[in-house]
């Protein structure tokens, strides 16, 4: 399993992949976690609260980004 997470001032990404297939991602616009696999396959689901954890991770990412900018000045 591979996780991609990142942020900017206006956007963010948090997703999990397995064998090159997207298994879960945080849809920050619609405020939910999405499992894009078709219904006829076994899903690899995140534990309850996966979207909320992604939101918290984005807040930490943005704070770290701000701290780095301050340190660079």
C-alpha positions in Angstrom: 0.0 0.0 0.0 1.2 3.5 -0.9 0.0 6.8 0.5 0.3 10.2 -1.1 -0.4 13.2 1.1 0.4 16.9 0.5 -0.9 20.4 0.8 -0.7 23.9 -0.5 -2.3 27.1 0.7 -5.4 26.3 -1.4 -5.5 22.6 -2.0 -4.6 19.2 -0.6 -4.3 15.5 -1.4 -4.6 12.4 0.7 -5.0 9.1 -1.0 -4.0 5.4 -0.8 -3.1 3.2 -3.7 -2.3 -0.5 -4.1 -0.6 -2.1 -7.1 -1.1 1.2 -9.1 -4.8 1.3 -8.4 -6.4 4.2 -6.4 -8.1 2.5 -3.4 -9.2 5.5 -1.3 -9.0 9.3 -1.4 -10.2 12.2 0.6 -12.6 14.4 -1.4 -12.1 17.7 0.4 -14.7 19.5 -1.7 -17.5 17.1 -0.9 -16.2 16.4 2.6 -16.0 12.6 2.5 -13.7 9.7 1.9 -14.2 7.9 -1.5 -13.5 4.3 -2.4 -13.5 4.5 -6.3 -13.4 0.7 -6.9 -16.4 -0.9 -8.6 -18.9 -2.6 -6.3 -18.1 -6.1 -7.6 -14.6 -6.3 -6.1 -13.5 -6.6 -2.5 -12.8 -3.1 -1.2 -9.8 -2.2 1.0 -11.5 0.3 3.3 -9.9 2.6 5.8 -11.0 2.4 9.4 -13.9 4.6 10.6 -12.7 8.2 10.8 -10.4 8.0 7.8 -11.7 11.3 6.3 -11.5 13.1 9.6 -7.9 12.0 9.9 -7.1 13.3 6.4 -8.6 16.7 7.4 -6.4 16.8 10.5 -3.4 15.8 8.5 -4.1 18.7 6.1 -4.2 21.1 9.0 -0.8 19.8 10.2 0.6 20.0 6.7 -0.5 23.6 6.3 0.9 24.6 9.7 4.2 22.9 8.8 4.2 24.8 5.5 3.7 28.1 7.3 6.5 27.3 9.8 8.9 26.5 6.9 8.1 29.8 5.2 8.7 31.7 8.4 12.0 30.0 8.9 13.1 30.7 5.4 12.7 34.5 5.9 
